[in-house]
Amino acid sequence: MALGTPAAFAQGAWPNKPVRIVVPFAPGGTTDILARAVAPELSRAFGQQFVVDNRAGAGGNVGAEIVAKAAPDGYTLLMGTVGTHGINRALYDKLPYDPIKDFVPVTLVAGVPNVMEMPAEKARAMGIHTVADFVRYAKANPGKLNMASSGNGTSIHMAGELFKSMTGTYMVHFPYRGSGPALLDLVAGNMDVMFDNLPSSMAQIRAGKLKALAVTSSTRSAALPDVPTVEEAGGPMLKGFEASSWFGLLAPAGTPMDIANRIQQEVAKSLGTAAIKEKMLAQGAIPSGNTPAEFARLIESEHRKWAEVVKVSGAKVD
């Protein structure tokens, strides 16, 4: 009789149709880049298409809610982020999903530093070459700098809020529906600064269109070894600054662990290949592929960390 249960059927037959990976942000950002990196690897491994579906809105909450309410049959996955599963519960009074109870963690795909950046021409015109220059300019011109982000509650938003809190500066926050559209306005000079995930900004930094002032991680990025950390560049006022990002696959609560384990194993296998690993490291992403249990522990620890950051920064949803 056990063979007739939905879970047993899903475990035995899965996948027998395409699998959807919901990206809760617009195309072009790091969440989208990483989803599109693992999707073809999973398609090859399982013999079914893994299709990326961008569902942007509300700092990732729209896409996360879609997956939380989807059937737990292994055919709908979420590329979750530190925003959807680490920050938003502390930042929003009401979430349409529970980041712990409504999901099965599958695997952490990658950890990513953020990068504090400005349009290169605008930075030169303002005489801003370092983080210290930026702080001096911001204090002399309160409220005149516009800060872009990929949405309320994202690590990009919170890195900026933490920076503002620790430096005593004020910038006007403009949330977008993902890094892609935010970067377009930043490169065009319509925005002044952004704390973007490094992979989505790397091409524009290398092309000289964006000026990287610092990375937000506790150590320098191997992809940009000459760029200091915010703590290094900011001196005593920014001691202890750290606001990195992470991205991982999750499934709706109730999804059979056999399916979660199979996906994790294939993701880990693909991330371990030289080609994928080198590509990710070159973009500033650090591949993982950890187990569901390890990913679950990370998510729980990130809740505690970011709740304190939100409290200290005084950040609120615009």
GUKOLGU-536380 format. One line per 5 residues: number of its first residue (from 1); their letters; for each residue x, y negated, z of N, C-alpha, C. Coordinates in nm, 2 decimals. Each point is the difference from the previous one (the first is absolute). Layout:
N
NUM = A = X:Y:Z:X:Y:Z:X:Y:Z  ... .
This chain:
318
1 = MALGT = 0.08:0.12:0.00:-0.08:-0.12:0.00:0.09:-0.13:0.00  0.11:0.01:0.06:0.09:-0.12:0.01:0.04:-0.05:-0.13  0.01:0.10:-0.10:0.04:-0.05:-0.13:-0.10:-0.09:-0.07  -0.13:0.00:0.05:-0.10:-0.08:-0.06:-0.01:-0.14:0.06  0.08:-0.03:0.10:-0.01:-0.13:0.06:0.06:-0.11:-0.09 .
6 = PAAFA = -0.04:-0.12:0.00:0.05:-0.11:-0.08:0.15:-0.01:0.01  0.05:0.00:0.13:0.14:-0.02:0.02:0.08:0.12:-0.06  -0.04:0.12:0.02:0.07:0.11:-0.06:0.00:0.00:-0.15  -0.12:-0.05:-0.06:-0.01:-0.01:-0.15:0.10:-0.10:-0.05  0.01:-0.12:0.08:0.08:-0.11:-0.05:0.15:0.05:0.01 .
11 = QGAWP = 0.03:0.07:0.10:0.14:0.05:0.02:0.04:0.09:-0.12  -0.10:0.09:-0.03:0.03:0.10:-0.10:0.01:-0.05:-0.14  -0.10:-0.09:-0.03:-0.01:-0.05:-0.14:0.06:-0.13:-0.03  0.04:-0.07:0.10:0.05:-0.14:-0.02:0.14:0.00:-0.06  0.02:-0.09:-0.10:-0.09:-0.09:-0.07:-0.05:0.06:-0.13 .
16 = NKPVR = -0.13:-0.01:-0.02:-0.05:0.05:-0.13:-0.07:-0.12:-0.08  0.04:-0.12:0.04:-0.04:-0.12:-0.07:0.09:-0.12:0.04  0.00:-0.11:-0.07:0.09:-0.11:0.03:-0.01:-0.05:0.15  0.11:-0.05:0.05:0.00:-0.05:0.14:0.03:-0.15:-0.01  -0.08:-0.08:0.07:0.01:-0.14:0.00:0.09:-0.05:0.12 .
21 = IVVPF = 0.09:-0.09:-0.03:0.08:-0.06:0.10:-0.04:-0.15:0.00  -0.07:-0.04:0.11:-0.05:-0.14:0.01:0.11:-0.09:0.05  0.03:-0.10:-0.08:0.10:-0.10:0.04:-0.09:-0.12:0.04  0.01:-0.05:0.13:-0.09:-0.10:0.05:0.05:-0.14:-0.03  0.08:-0.02:-0.11:0.05:-0.13:-0.04:0.00:0.00:-0.15 .
26 = APGGT = 0.02:-0.12:-0.06:0.00:-0.02:-0.14:0.13:0.07:-0.06  0.00:0.02:-0.13:0.12:0.06:-0.07:0.12:-0.09:0.02  0.12:0.05:-0.01:0.12:-0.08:0.00:0.07:-0.01:0.13  -0.07:0.03:0.11:0.07:-0.01:0.13:0.07:0.14:0.04  0.06:0.00:0.12:0.08:0.12:0.03:-0.09:0.12:0.03 .
31 = TDILA = -0.12:-0.03:0.06:-0.09:0.11:0.02:-0.03:0.07:-0.13  -0.03:-0.08:-0.10:-0.03:0.05:-0.14:0.12:0.07:-0.06  0.12:-0.06:0.01:0.12:0.06:-0.05:0.03:0.13:0.05  -0.01:0.02:0.13:0.03:0.13:0.07:-0.11:0.10:-0.04  -0.13:-0.04:-0.01:-0.10:0.10:-0.03:0.02:0.05:-0.15 .
36 = RAVAP = 0.04:-0.09:-0.08:0.03:0.04:-0.14:0.13:0.08:-0.02  0.09:-0.01:0.10:0.12:0.08:0.00:-0.03:0.15:0.04  -0.09:0.02:0.10:-0.03:0.13:0.04:-0.11:0.07:-0.08  -0.09:-0.08:-0.06:-0.11:0.06:-0.07:0.04:0.10:-0.11  0.09:-0.04:-0.09:0.04:0.10:-0.10:0.07:0.12:0.05 .
41 = ELSRA = 0.07:-0.02:0.11:0.07:0.12:0.06:-0.10:0.10:0.06  -0.10:-0.05:0.06:-0.11:0.08:0.05:-0.08:0.07:-0.11  -0.02:-0.08:-0.11:-0.07:0.06:-0.11:0.07:0.12:-0.06  0.13:-0.02:-0.01:0.08:0.12:-0.05:0.00:0.11:0.09  0.01:-0.02:0.13:0.01:0.10:0.10:-0.13:0.08:0.01 .
46 = FGQQF = -0.11:-0.06:-0.01:-0.13:0.07:0.02:-0.08:0.02:-0.13  0.05:-0.04:-0.11:-0.07:0.02:-0.13:-0.13:-0.07:-0.02  -0.02:-0.10:0.08:-0.12:-0.09:-0.01:0.04:-0.14:0.01  -0.07:-0.09:-0.07:0.03:-0.14:0.00:-0.02:-0.06:0.14  0.10:-0.08:0.05:-0.02:-0.08:0.12:0.00:-0.14:-0.06 .
51 = VVDNR = -0.12:-0.07:0.02:-0.03:-0.12:-0.07:0.00:-0.12:0.10  0.07:-0.11:-0.02:0.01:-0.11:0.09:-0.13:-0.09:-0.03  -0.07:-0.04:0.11:-0.12:-0.08:-0.01:0.02:-0.12:0.09  0.02:-0.12:-0.06:0.02:-0.12:0.08:-0.13:-0.06:0.04  -0.02:-0.01:0.14:-0.12:-0.05:0.06:0.04:-0.11:0.10 .
56 = AGAGG = 0.03:-0.12:-0.05:0.05:-0.10:0.08:-0.11:-0.08:0.08  0.04:-0.06:0.11:-0.09:-0.09:0.08:0.02:0.02:0.15  -0.02:-0.12:0.07:0.00:0.00:0.14:0.12:0.06:0.07  0.12:-0.04:-0.06:0.12:0.05:0.06:0.02:0.15:0.00  -0.06:0.06:-0.10:0.01:0.15:-0.01:-0.12:0.07:0.06 .
61 = NVGAE = -0.09:-0.07:0.07:-0.11:0.07:0.07:-0.10:0.06:-0.10  -0.02:-0.07:-0.12:-0.10:0.05:-0.09:0.04:0.14:-0.05  0.13:0.02:-0.04:0.04:0.13:-0.05:0.01:0.10:0.11  0.04:-0.04:0.12:0.01:0.10:0.11:-0.14:0.05:0.04  -0.10:-0.09:0.00:-0.13:0.04:0.03:-0.06:0.10:-0.10 .
66 = IVAKA = 0.04:-0.02:-0.13:-0.05:0.10:-0.10:0.05:0.14:0.03  0.13:0.01:0.04:0.05:0.13:0.02:-0.05:0.05:0.13  -0.01:-0.08:0.10:-0.06:0.05:0.13:-0.13:0.06:-0.01  -0.08:-0.05:-0.10:-0.14:0.05:-0.02:-0.01:0.10:-0.11  0.11:0.04:-0.06:0.00:0.09:-0.11:-0.01:0.15:0.06 .
71 = APDGY = -0.04:0.09:-0.09:-0.01:0.14:0.04:0.13:0.05:0.03  0.02:0.08:0.11:0.13:0.05:0.05:0.03:0.13:-0.08  0.01:-0.01:-0.13:0.02:0.12:-0.08:0.14:0.00:-0.07  0.08:-0.10:0.03:0.13:-0.01:-0.06:0.01:-0.07:-0.14  -0.11:-0.05:-0.04:-0.01:-0.07:-0.13:0.01:-0.15:0.01 .
76 = TLLMG = 0.01:-0.06:0.12:0.01:-0.14:0.02:0.11:-0.02:0.10  0.10:-0.08:-0.04:0.11:-0.03:0.09:0.02:-0.15:0.01  0.06:-0.05:0.10:0.03:-0.14:0.02:0.15:-0.02:0.01  0.06:-0.10:-0.08:0.13:-0.04:0.03:-0.01:-0.11:0.10  0.01:0.04:0.13:-0.02:-0.09:0.11:0.13:-0.08:0.03 .
81 = TVGTH = -0.01:-0.10:0.08:0.11:-0.09:0.02:0.01:-0.04:0.15  0.10:-0.06:0.04:0.01:-0.05:0.14:-0.11:-0.10:0.03  -0.06:-0.06:-0.11:-0.11:-0.09:0.02:-0.13:0.07:0.03  -0.04:0.10:-0.09:-0.12:0.07:0.02:0.00:0.09:0.12  0.12:0.05:0.04:0.00:0.10:0.11:0.09:-0.04:0.12 .
86 = GINRA = 0.06:-0.12:0.00:0.08:-0.05:0.11:-0.04:-0.13:0.05  -0.05:-0.09:-0.09:-0.02:-0.14:0.04:-0.15:-0.04:0.01  -0.08:0.05:-0.09:-0.13:-0.06:-0.02:-0.09:0.03:0.13  0.02:0.11:0.07:-0.09:0.02:0.11:0.02:-0.11:0.11  0.12:-0.06:0.01:0.03:-0.10:0.09:-0.04:-0.14:-0.05 .
91 = LYDKL = 0.00:-0.01:-0.13:-0.03:-0.13:-0.06:-0.15:-0.03:-0.03  -0.07:0.10:-0.03:-0.14:-0.02:-0.03:-0.09:0.04:0.12  -0.10:-0.08:0.02:-0.09:0.04:0.11:-0.08:0.13:-0.03  -0.03:0.01:-0.12:-0.08:0.13:-0.04:0.06:0.05:-0.13  0.04:0.13:0.00:0.04:0.07:-0.12:-0.11:0.10:-0.04 .
96 = PYDPI = -0.01:0.01:-0.13:-0.10:0.10:-0.05:0.04:0.14:0.01  0.12:0.03:0.06:0.05:0.13:0.01:0.09:0.01:0.13  0.02:0.11:0.05:0.10:0.02:0.11:0.13:0.06:-0.06  0.11:-0.07:0.01:0.12:0.05:-0.06:0.05:0.13:0.05  -0.04:0.03:0.12:0.05:0.13:0.06:-0.10:0.11:-0.02 .
101 = KDFVP = -0.13:-0.02:0.04:-0.10:0.10:0.00:-0.05:0.04:-0.14  0.00:-0.10:-0.09:-0.06:0.03:-0.13:0.10:0.05:-0.11  0.12:0.03:0.04:0.10:0.05:-0.10:0.08:0.11:0.05  0.05:0.08:-0.09:0.10:0.10:0.02:0.13:-0.05:-0.06  0.11:-0.03:0.08:0.12:-0.04:-0.06:0.06:0.12:-0.08 .
106 = VTLVA = 0.05:-0.04:-0.12:0.06:0.11:-0.08:0.15:-0.01:0.00  0.06:-0.12:-0.04:0.14:-0.02:0.00:0.04:-0.15:-0.02  0.10:-0.04:0.07:0.06:-0.13:-0.03:0.08:0.01:-0.13  -0.03:-0.09:-0.10:0.07:0.01:-0.12:0.13:-0.08:0.01  -0.01:-0.12:0.05:0.12:-0.09:0.01:-0.01:-0.11:0.10 .
111 = GVPNV = 0.11:-0.04:0.06:0.01:-0.12:0.08:0.07:-0.10:-0.09  -0.04:-0.13:0.02:0.04:-0.11:-0.08:0.02:-0.13:0.08  0.12:-0.06:-0.02:0.02:-0.13:0.07:-0.08:-0.11:-0.09  -0.04:-0.10:0.07:-0.05:-0.12:-0.07:0.11:-0.10:-0.03  -0.03:-0.09:-0.09:0.10:-0.10:-0.04:-0.06:-0.14:0.01 .
116 = MEMPA = 0.07:-0.09:0.07:-0.05:-0.14:0.00:0.06:-0.06:-0.12  -0.09:-0.06:-0.09:0.04:-0.04:-0.13:-0.07:-0.13:-0.04  0.06:-0.08:-0.09:-0.06:-0.12:-0.05:0.03:0.00:-0.15  -0.08:-0.08:-0.08:0.03:-0.02:-0.14:0.14:-0.06:0.00  0.09:0.05:-0.08:0.14:-0.04:0.00:0.02:-0.15:-0.04 .
121 = EKARA = -0.08:-0.05:-0.10:0.02:-0.14:-0.03:-0.06:-0.09:0.10  -0.11:0.04:0.07:-0.05:-0.08:0.10:0.09:0.00:0.12  0.06:0.11:0.04:0.09:0.00:0.11:0.12:-0.09:-0.02  0.05:0.00:-0.13:0.12:-0.09:-0.03:-0.05:-0.15:0.01  -0.12:-0.03:-0.05:-0.05:-0.13:0.00:-0.02:-0.05:0.14 .
126 = MGIHT = -0.04:0.09:0.09:-0.02:-0.04:0.14:0.13:0.00:0.09  0.11:0.05:-0.06:0.12:0.01:0.07:0.00:0.12:0.10  -0.08:0.10:-0.03:-0.01:0.12:0.09:0.08:0.11:-0.05  0.11:0.03:0.07:0.09:0.11:-0.04:0.00:0.12:0.10  -0.04:-0.03:0.12:0.01:0.09:0.11:-0.13:0.00:0.08 .
131 = VADFV = -0.02:0.09:0.09:-0.11:0.00:0.10:0.00:-0.12:0.08  0.12:-0.04:0.05:0.02:-0.12:0.08:-0.05:-0.13:-0.08  0.04:0.00:-0.12:-0.05:-0.11:-0.09:-0.15:-0.01:0.00  -0.06:0.12:-0.02:-0.15:0.01:-0.01:-0.06:-0.05:0.13  0.05:0.05:0.11:-0.06:-0.04:0.13:0.01:-0.15:0.02 .
136 = RYAKA = 0.11:-0.06:-0.04:0.02:-0.15:0.01:-0.11:-0.07:-0.09  -0.01:0.05:-0.12:-0.10:-0.07:-0.09:-0.14:0.02:0.05  -0.03:0.12:0.05:-0.14:0.02:0.04:-0.03:-0.08:0.12  0.09:-0.02:0.09:-0.02:-0.09:0.12:-0.01:-0.14:-0.04  0.07:-0.04:-0.10:-0.01:-0.14:-0.04:-0.13:-0.03:-0.09 .
141 = NPGKL = -0.06:0.11:-0.05:-0.11:-0.01:-0.09:-0.11:0.09:0.05  -0.06:-0.01:0.12:-0.10:0.09:0.05:-0.12:0.01:-0.09  -0.04:0.12:-0.03:-0.12:0.02:-0.08:0.01:-0.02:-0.15  0.12:-0.04:-0.04:0.02:-0.03:-0.15:0.05:0.12:-0.08  0.03:0.11:0.07:0.05:0.12:-0.07:-0.12:0.10:0.00 .
146 = NMASS = -0.01:0.06:-0.12:-0.11:0.10:-0.01:0.06:0.14:-0.01  -0.05:0.09:0.09:0.05:0.14:0.01:-0.10:0.10:-0.06  0.05:0.07:-0.10:-0.09:0.10:-0.07:0.02:0.13:0.07  -0.11:0.08:0.00:0.01:0.14:0.04:-0.09:0.09:-0.08  0.02:0.13:0.02:-0.08:0.09:-0.08:-0.14:0.03:0.06 .
151 = GNGTS = -0.03:-0.08:0.11:-0.13:0.02:0.07:0.01:-0.02:0.15  -0.11:-0.03:0.06:0.00:-0.01:0.14:0.03:0.13:0.07  0.09:0.00:0.10:0.03:0.12:0.07:0.11:0.08:-0.06  0.05:-0.03:-0.11:0.11:0.08:-0.06:0.13:-0.04:0.07  0.10:0.09:-0.02:0.13:-0.03:0.06:0.05:-0.13:-0.05 .
156 = IHMAG = -0.03:-0.03:-0.13:0.05:-0.12:-0.06:-0.06:-0.13:0.07  -0.13:0.01:0.03:-0.06:-0.11:0.08:0.06:0.00:0.14  0.01:0.11:0.07:0.04:0.00:0.14:0.15:-0.03:0.02  0.08:0.03:-0.10:0.14:-0.04:0.00:0.01:-0.16:0.00  -0.08:-0.06:-0.08:-0.01:-0.14:0.00:-0.05:-0.06:0.13 .
161 = ELFKS = -0.11:0.06:0.05:-0.05:-0.05:0.13:0.10:0.01:0.11  0.07:0.11:0.00:0.10:0.02:0.11:0.11:-0.10:-0.02  0.04:-0.03:-0.12:0.11:-0.10:-0.03:-0.05:-0.14:0.05  -0.12:-0.03:-0.03:-0.06:-0.13:0.04:0.00:-0.01:0.15  -0.04:0.11:0.07:-0.01:0.00:0.14:0.14:-0.02:0.07 .
166 = MTGTY = 0.10:0.07:-0.05:0.13:0.00:0.06:0.08:-0.13:-0.03  -0.03:-0.07:-0.12:0.07:-0.12:-0.03:-0.07:-0.13:0.03  -0.13:0.02:0.04:-0.08:-0.12:0.03:-0.03:-0.08:-0.13  -0.01:0.06:-0.11:-0.03:-0.06:-0.13:-0.15:0.03:-0.04  -0.05:-0.08:-0.09:-0.14:0.02:-0.05:0.00:0.00:-0.15 .
171 = MVHFP = -0.05:0.11:-0.06:-0.02:0.01:-0.14:-0.15:0.04:-0.03  -0.05:-0.05:-0.10:-0.14:0.03:-0.04:-0.01:0.14:-0.06  -0.07:0.09:0.05:-0.01:0.14:-0.05:-0.10:0.01:-0.11  0.04:0.06:-0.12:-0.09:0.03:-0.11:0.00:0.15:-0.02  -0.10:0.07:0.04:-0.01:0.15:-0.02:-0.05:0.03:-0.14 .
176 = YRGSG = 0.07:0.09:-0.07:-0.04:0.05:-0.13:-0.06:0.14:0.01  -0.03:0.06:-0.11:-0.05:0.14:0.00:0.10:0.10:-0.03  0.13:-0.03:0.03:0.11:0.09:-0.02:0.12:-0.09:-0.04  0.12:0.07:0.01:0.13:-0.07:-0.03:0.00:-0.05:-0.14  -0.05:0.08:-0.10:0.00:-0.03:-0.14:-0.04:-0.14:-0.03 .
181 = PALLD = -0.13:-0.04:0.03:-0.05:-0.13:-0.03:0.07:-0.11:0.09  0.04:0.04:0.12:0.07:-0.10:0.08:0.14:-0.04:-0.06  0.07:0.11:-0.05:0.13:-0.03:-0.06:-0.01:-0.08:-0.13  -0.11:0.02:-0.07:-0.02:-0.09:-0.12:0.00:-0.14:0.03  -0.07:-0.04:0.11:-0.01:-0.14:0.04:0.13:-0.05:0.07 .
186 = LVAGN = 0.07:0.09:0.07:0.13:-0.03:0.06:0.10:-0.03:-0.11  0.01:0.08:-0.10:0.10:-0.02:-0.10:-0.03:-0.12:-0.08  -0.13:-0.03:-0.02:-0.04:-0.12:-0.07:0.02:-0.13:0.07  0.04:0.02:0.13:0.02:-0.12:0.08:-0.12:-0.06:0.07  -0.12:0.07:-0.01:-0.12:-0.04:0.07:0.00:0.03:0.15 .
191 = MDVMF = 0.08:0.09:0.04:0.02:0.03:0.14:0.15:-0.03:0.03  0.03:-0.02:0.13:0.13:-0.04:0.05:0.08:0.12:0.05  -0.06:0.09:0.07:0.07:0.11:0.07:-0.09:0.12:0.01  0.07:0.12:0.01:-0.07:0.12:0.02:0.09:0.10:0.07  -0.05:0.09:0.08:0.07:0.10:0.07:-0.03:0.13:-0.06 .
196 = DNLPS = 0.03:0.02:-0.13:-0.06:0.11:-0.08:0.08:0.13:0.03  -0.07:0.12:-0.02:0.07:0.13:0.00:0.11:-0.01:-0.11  0.11:0.05:0.04:0.12:-0.01:-0.09:-0.02:0.06:-0.14  -0.06:0.12:-0.01:-0.01:0.06:-0.14:-0.07:-0.08:-0.10  -0.11:-0.06:0.04:-0.08:-0.08:-0.10:0.06:-0.13:-0.04 .
201 = SMAQI = 0.10:-0.05:0.08:0.07:-0.12:-0.03:0.14:0.02:-0.06  0.05:0.12:0.00:0.14:0.02:-0.04:0.03:-0.05:-0.14  -0.09:0.03:-0.10:0.03:-0.04:-0.13:0.01:-0.15:-0.02  -0.09:-0.08:0.07:0.01:-0.14:-0.01:0.12:-0.06:0.08  0.04:0.07:0.10:0.12:-0.05:0.07:0.12:0.02:-0.09 .
206 = RAGKL = 0.01:0.12:-0.06:0.12:0.03:-0.08:0.00:-0.09:-0.13  -0.12:-0.04:-0.04:-0.01:-0.09:-0.12:0.03:-0.14:0.03  0.02:-0.03:0.13:0.03:-0.14:0.04:-0.12:-0.09:0.02  -0.12:0.06:-0.02:-0.12:-0.09:0.02:-0.04:-0.02:0.14  0.04:0.09:0.09:-0.03:-0.01:0.14:0.13:-0.01:0.08 .
211 = KALAV = 0.00:-0.08:0.10:0.12:-0.01:0.09:-0.03:0.08:0.13  0.08:0.10:0.02:-0.02:0.08:0.12:0.08:-0.06:0.11  -0.07:-0.05:0.10:0.07:-0.07:0.12:0.04:0.10:0.10  -0.08:0.11:0.02:0.03:0.10:0.11:-0.09:0.12:-0.01  0.04:0.11:0.05:-0.09:0.12:0.01:-0.05:0.00:0.14 .
216 = TSSTR = -0.12:0.06:0.02:-0.06:-0.01:0.13:0.03:0.13:0.09  0.08:0.09:-0.05:0.03:0.12:0.07:0.11:-0.03:0.11  0.03:0.09:0.08:0.10:-0.02:0.11:0.14:0.02:-0.06  0.01:0.06:-0.11:0.13:0.01:-0.07:-0.01:-0.04:-0.14  0.11:-0.03:-0.07:0.00:-0.04:-0.14:-0.05:0.11:-0.09 .
221 = SAALP = -0.06:-0.03:-0.11:-0.04:0.10:-0.10:0.11:0.03:-0.09  0.02:0.13:-0.02:0.10:0.05:-0.10:-0.02:-0.05:-0.14  -0.13:-0.04:-0.03:-0.03:-0.05:-0.13:0.04:-0.14:-0.02  0.01:-0.08:0.11:0.04:-0.14:0.00:0.11:-0.02:0.11  0.11:0.06:-0.01:0.10:0.00:0.11:0.05:-0.14:0.04 .
226 = DVPTV = -0.01:-0.09:-0.10:0.06:-0.14:0.03:-0.11:-0.09:0.07  -0.12:0.05:0.01:-0.11:-0.08:0.06:-0.01:0.03:0.15  0.02:-0.10:0.08:-0.01:0.02:0.15:-0.14:0.04:0.05  0.00:0.05:0.12:-0.13:0.02:0.06:-0.05:-0.13:0.06  -0.13:-0.01:0.03:-0.06:-0.12:0.05:0.07:-0.03:0.13 .
231 = EEAGG = 0.03:0.10:0.08:0.06:-0.02:0.13:0.14:-0.06:-0.02  0.08:0.06:-0.09:0.14:-0.05:-0.03:-0.01:-0.14:-0.04  -0.09:-0.03:-0.09:0.00:-0.14:-0.06:-0.06:-0.10:0.08  -0.09:0.04:0.10:-0.08:-0.10:0.07:0.06:-0.04:0.14  0.10:0.08:0.04:0.06:-0.04:0.13:-0.09:0.04:0.12 .
236 = PMLKG = 0.03:-0.06:0.11:-0.07:0.04:0.13:-0.15:-0.01:-0.01  -0.06:-0.09:-0.07:-0.14:-0.02:0.00:-0.07:0.12:-0.06  0.07:0.08:-0.09:-0.06:0.11:-0.07:0.07:0.14:0.05  0.06:0.00:0.12:0.05:0.12:0.05:-0.10:0.10:0.02  0.02:0.12:-0.05:-0.10:0.11:0.01:-0.10:0.01:-0.10 .
241 = FEASS = 0.00:-0.10:-0.10:-0.10:0.00:-0.11:0.01:0.13:-0.08  -0.11:0.07:-0.02:-0.01:0.12:-0.08:-0.14:0.02:-0.04  -0.03:0.01:-0.13:-0.13:0.02:-0.05:0.00:0.07:-0.13  0.03:0.13:0.00:0.01:0.08:-0.12:-0.13:0.06:-0.03  -0.01:0.07:-0.12:-0.12:0.06:-0.04:0.02:0.15:-0.02 .
246 = WFGLL = -0.11:0.07:-0.01:0.00:0.14:-0.04:-0.13:0.03:-0.08  0.01:0.11:-0.07:-0.10:0.05:-0.09:-0.01:0.15:0.00  -0.13:0.05:0.02:-0.01:0.14:0.01:-0.14:0.05:-0.05  0.00:0.13:-0.03:-0.13:0.06:-0.05:-0.08:0.05:0.12  -0.13:-0.03:0.00:-0.10:0.05:0.10:-0.12:0.05:-0.08 .
251 = APAGT = -0.07:0.09:0.07:-0.12:0.06:-0.05:-0.12:-0.02:0.10  -0.12:0.01:-0.04:-0.12:-0.02:0.09:0.01:0.10:0.11  -0.04:-0.03:0.12:-0.01:0.09:0.11:-0.08:0.12:-0.04  0.05:0.12:0.04:-0.07:0.12:-0.03:0.06:0.07:-0.12  0.09:-0.07:-0.07:0.07:0.07:-0.12:0.08:0.12:0.06 .
256 = PMDIA = -0.01:0.12:-0.07:0.07:0.11:0.05:0.15:-0.02:0.01  0.06:0.04:0.11:0.14:-0.03:0.02:0.09:0.08:-0.10  -0.06:0.11:-0.06:0.07:0.07:-0.10:0.03:-0.09:-0.12  -0.10:-0.08:-0.04:0.02:-0.09:-0.11:0.10:-0.11:0.04  -0.02:-0.06:0.12:0.09:-0.10:0.04:0.15:0.05:0.00 .
261 = NRIQQ = 0.02:0.12:0.05:0.13:0.05:0.01:0.06:0.03:-0.14  -0.08:0.04:-0.09:0.04:0.03:-0.14:0.04:-0.13:-0.07  -0.08:-0.11:0.02:0.04:-0.13:-0.06:0.13:-0.05:0.06  0.01:0.01:0.13:0.12:-0.05:0.07:0.13:0.07:-0.05  -0.01:0.14:-0.02:0.11:0.07:-0.04:0.05:-0.04:-0.14 .
266 = EVAKS = -0.10:-0.02:-0.09:0.03:-0.04:-0.14:0.06:-0.15:0.00  -0.06:-0.09:0.08:0.06:-0.13:0.01:0.14:0.00:0.05  0.02:0.08:0.10:0.14:0.01:0.06:0.10:0.05:-0.10  -0.05:0.10:-0.08:0.08:0.06:-0.10:0.04:-0.10:-0.11  -0.10:-0.08:-0.04:0.03:-0.10:-0.11:0.09:-0.11:0.05 .
271 = LGTAA = -0.03:-0.04:0.12:0.08:-0.11:0.06:0.15:0.04:0.03  0.02:0.13:0.00:0.13:0.05:0.03:0.08:0.02:-0.13  -0.06:-0.02:-0.12:0.08:0.01:-0.12:0.08:-0.12:-0.02  0.11:0.02:-0.06:0.10:-0.11:-0.02:-0.06:-0.12:-0.08  -0.08:0.03:-0.10:-0.06:-0.10:-0.09:-0.09:-0.09:0.08 .
276 = IKEKM = -0.10:0.06:0.07:-0.10:-0.08:0.07:0.07:-0.07:0.12  0.09:0.06:0.07:0.06:-0.06:0.12:0.08:-0.12:-0.05  0.08:0.01:-0.10:0.08:-0.11:-0.05:-0.08:-0.11:-0.05  -0.11:0.03:-0.07:-0.09:-0.11:-0.05:-0.06:-0.08:0.12  -0.04:0.07:0.10:-0.07:-0.06:0.12:0.11:-0.09:0.07 .
281 = LAQGA = 0.12:0.06:0.03:0.10:-0.07:0.07:0.04:-0.13:-0.07  0.01:0.01:-0.14:0.03:-0.11:-0.08:-0.10:-0.12:0.02  -0.12:0.04:0.02:-0.11:-0.10:0.02:-0.01:-0.05:0.14  0.08:0.06:0.09:-0.01:-0.04:0.14:-0.09:0.08:0.09  -0.05:0.11:-0.06:-0.09:0.09:0.08:0.08:0.12:0.05 .
286 = IPSGN = -0.03:0.04:0.13:0.07:0.11:0.06:-0.10:0.12:0.00  0.02:0.10:-0.09:-0.09:0.11:-0.01:-0.01:0.09:0.13  -0.11:0.06:0.03:-0.02:0.08:0.12:-0.05:0.14:-0.04  -0.13:0.02:0.00:-0.06:0.13:-0.03:-0.01:0.08:0.13  -0.02:-0.07:0.12:-0.01:0.07:0.12:-0.13:0.08:0.02 .
291 = TPAEF = -0.01:0.08:0.10:-0.12:0.09:0.02:-0.12:-0.08:0.05  -0.12:0.06:-0.01:-0.12:-0.07:0.05:0.01:-0.04:0.15  0.06:0.09:0.08:0.01:-0.03:0.14:0.10:-0.11:0.03  0.11:-0.01:-0.08:0.09:-0.11:0.02:-0.06:-0.13:-0.05  -0.07:0.00:-0.11:-0.07:-0.12:-0.05:-0.10:-0.05:0.10 .
296 = ARLIE = -0.08:0.10:0.06:-0.10:-0.04:0.10:0.07:-0.07:0.12  0.11:0.05:0.05:0.07:-0.07:0.11:0.05:-0.14:-0.04  0.04:-0.02:-0.12:0.04:-0.13:-0.05:-0.11:-0.10:0.00  -0.12:0.05:-0.05:-0.12:-0.09:0.00:-0.04:-0.04:0.14  0.01:0.09:0.10:-0.04:-0.03:0.13:0.10:-0.11:0.06 .
301 = SEHRK = 0.13:0.02:-0.02:0.10:-0.09:0.05:-0.02:-0.14:-0.07  -0.03:0.00:-0.12:-0.02:-0.13:-0.07:-0.12:-0.08:0.05  -0.10:0.07:0.04:-0.12:-0.07:0.06:0.05:-0.08:0.12  0.08:0.07:0.09:0.04:-0.07:0.12:0.09:-0.12:-0.04  0.09:0.02:-0.09:0.10:-0.11:-0.03:-0.07:-0.12:-0.06 .
306 = WAEVV = -0.09:0.02:-0.10:-0.06:-0.11:-0.07:-0.11:-0.07:0.08  -0.06:0.07:0.09:-0.10:-0.06:0.09:0.07:-0.11:0.08  0.13:0.03:0.04:0.07:-0.10:0.08:0.05:-0.11:-0.09  0.04:0.03:-0.13:0.04:-0.11:-0.09:-0.12:-0.09:-0.03  -0.12:0.05:-0.02:-0.12:-0.08:-0.03:-0.02:-0.09:0.12 .
311 = KVSGA = 0.01:0.06:0.12:-0.03:-0.08:0.12:0.10:-0.12:0.02  0.13:0.04:-0.02:0.11:-0.10:0.02:-0.01:-0.11:-0.11  -0.03:0.04:-0.12:0.00:-0.10:-0.11:-0.13:-0.09:0.00  -0.11:0.05:0.06:-0.12:-0.07:0.00:-0.07:0.01:-0.13  0.04:0.09:-0.09:-0.05:0.01:-0.14:-0.15:0.03:0.01 .
316 = KVD = -0.07:-0.06:-0.10:-0.15:0.03:-0.01:-0.03:0.01:-0.15  -0.10:0.07:-0.03:-0.05:0.02:-0.14:-0.05:-0.13:-0.05  0.04:-0.04:-0.11:-0.05:-0.13:-0.06:-0.14:0.02:-0.06 .
